[in-house]
């Protein structure tokens, strides 16, 4: 290996000069409390939907709503120019998707129906793909996509 000097006069080999310094991984995020968030166009409708219809613990804050389901927290914030997400923003893992779909139906919540190359739902709105979990999608009043998912371990 050739030895070269840098502008400070330090000597290094050409191999180390060509190798970028290895960055150390941060530890701060391992201990940080994390949560997800998404926007809605009407906090009052969101509170009624998530609290009254879905029965989640909803706390109002100055900035929006905090949903608590199990050990998970989700923050919902108002946005005047809200555009619904084109993807699933919140999933609820359930042991019995048939019972969950019955419950959504009894609450007057319609399921989404898809007939796409990679996603097809049955007449009830449930996707029963061979590679993924059994899943059904529905929307909140702001148009955000939510789902109930029956993981493979409950099949």
N, C-alpha and C positions, 0 to 999 in steps of 0.2 A: 504494500500500500504506500502510496506517495504521501508525504507530509506537506501540508500547505499552511500558510499563515493567513489569518483573516485581518481585517482592518485594525483590530485592537492588538494585533501581535500574537494572539493565541494560536497555538499550533494544533491542527487536527488532521486526521487522515482524510483522504479523498472519499473513502467510503462513508465516514460519518458526516462529511460535508454535504454529500448528496442525499442523505437520509433525513427527512424532516423530523423534528423533535416529536417524540411520542407525547400525546396529550393525556393527562390523567383524567380519569372519570370522576365526575362530581358525586359527592355523597349527600348533598343537601336535599335532593329530591327523594331519596329513599325514606326520609323521615317526614317529609312535608305532607300535610293533609291535602288530598286532591279531591276534586269534584268536577262534574261536567256541567255545561250550561248551554242554553239555547234561548232564542228570542220568541216572543209572541207579540201580537198586535193589540191585545186586550187583556190586561192582568185580571180584571174582574171575572171575565169568562174563563180564563185559565184556572183561577182559584176555584170556581164552581166545578169545573170539569175534573181537575185533579183531586180536589178535596171532597166535594159532594158526590160526584159520580164514581170516581175510581176509589174513593175512600182512603187516599193517602194523607199522611200528616203534612199539612201545608202551613208554613209560618211566613207571615208577611214581614218584609224588611223595608227600609227606605228605598232600596235599589230594586226590589222585585219580590219574588217568591222563592222560598226554599222548600223543596220536597224532600221528605225523608221516608224511605222505604227500606226496611231492614237496616243494614249498616251503610247504605248508600245515600248520598246527598246529591241533589241536582238543583242548580240555580236557574230560575226562569226570570228573564228580564224583559222589560217593555222596549219595543223598538218601533218608532212611528213608521218607518219604511220597511217593516218586516217582510221578508220573503220566506215562505216555508222551505225548509230543507228538502232536497230531492232524495234524501237518504234517511234511514232510520236513525232517530236521535235518542230514543230511549227504548230499551228492551226489558220485558218482565219475564223472567224464567219461571215457568209453572210446571207442576208435576203432571197435570192433566189438561191438555190443550182443548179437548172437547168441552170440558167444564168451563174453562176460561172463555171460549167462544160463546157458549150458552149464556154466561154472565154478561158479556159485552152486549149480546143480542137483547137480553132482558133490560139492559140499561139504555137501549135505543141507540147504541153505537154501531154503526155500519162498518163492516170489514171491507178492505180493499180487495179487488179481484185482479189478478194478473194472468196474462197469457203471452208471456215473452219467451224467447228461446231458452233462457236460463232460469226463469221463474214462472211456474204455472200453479195456480191455486185451484182447488176443487170448488164445487157449488157452494160450500160453506165459507170459502175464502181462506182455506188452509193449504199451505204448500207442504207436500210430503215427499220431498226429494230424496233420492237414494244416498246422496253425499252429505247433505247438511241436516240440521235439526228440523223438526216439524215446527212450522212457524205461521203466524197469521198477523197481518198488518192492519192498523186502523189509524185514524188521524185525530188530533186534538182540534179544538175550535179554530186555532190559528193555521191549520193545515199541515202541521208538523207530523211526520210519520213515526208511529210507535208500533211496537209489536209485543205479542205474547209468544214465547218460545218454549217448546218442550225439548230440553236437551236429550241427547241419545240415551243417557243413563236412566231416563224415566220411561223409555220405550218398552 
